């Protein structure tokens, strides 16, 4: 290990900064798991939407008069929006999981910016990473509302068959 390896507890000048670093790493890893869960749910909803949309369009072609046209149309639109928002949710994830290229360039080419030392600087940087990630996770969770479109599409298609 190098003399600046932050995972080696002998390299920290005080326990407070070391603890803040370790807790920040744990938060970044938890954020990575959270966005992974959101992406997984979005992917599953997209798959379900595609299968349902394909199946229901096929059923429409064979048994068109059985369906209420307006309810089926709105059900299809809802499933399409579910598909659209699911893909957007999956492709929107841009988490920062550690030092960025910009941070590393500053570290290598402008060391004078590290007035308080590398320890305080890395802990401060991690707080910015965590804040940026929290915004991305919140936005993706809002986009995951596409599951409402999936359920709405199912309900409308079900009603289209009944009426």
Residue pairs with C-beta under 8 A, 6 or more apart in sequence:
1 7
1 8
1 11
3 11
4 11
4 118
5 11
6 12
6 21
6 119
6 122
9 18
12 18
12 21
12 119
13 117
13 119
14 119
17 119
17 120
17 123
18 119
20 123
20 126
21 119
21 122
21 123
21 126
24 123
24 126
24 127
24 129
24 130
25 126
27 126
27 130
28 96
28 97
28 98
28 126
28 129
28 130
28 133
31 95
31 130
31 133
31 134
31 137
32 95
32 97
34 137
35 93
35 95
35 133
35 136
35 137
35 140
38 89
38 93
38 137
38 140
38 141
38 144
39 89
39 90
39 93
39 140
41 144
41 147
42 85
42 86
42 87
42 89
42 90
42 140
42 143
42 144
42 146
43 86
43 90
45 82
45 86
45 144
45 146
45 147
45 150
46 82
46 83
46 86
46 87
46 90
48 150
49 79
49 80
49 82
49 83
49 86
49 150
49 153
50 83
52 79
52 150
52 153
52 154
52 157
53 76
53 79
53 80
53 83
53 153
56 72
56 75
56 76
56 79
56 157
57 76
59 67
60 67
60 72
66 161
67 157
67 160
67 161
68 159
68 160
68 161
68 163
69 160
70 160
71 156
71 157
71 159
71 160
71 163
72 156
72 157
72 160
74 156
75 152
75 153
75 154
75 155
75 156
75 157
75 159
75 160
76 153
76 157
77 153
78 149
78 150
78 152
78 153
78 156
79 149
79 150
79 153
79 154
79 157
81 146
81 149
82 146
82 147
82 149
82 150
82 153
84 146
85 143
85 144
85 145
85 146
85 149
86 146
88 143
89 140
89 143
89 144
89 146
92 136
92 139
92 140
92 143
93 136
93 140
94 136
95 133
95 136
95 137
96 129
96 132
96 133
97 129
98 129
99 107
99 122
99 125
100 129
103 125
106 113
107 114
107 118
107 121
113 121
114 121
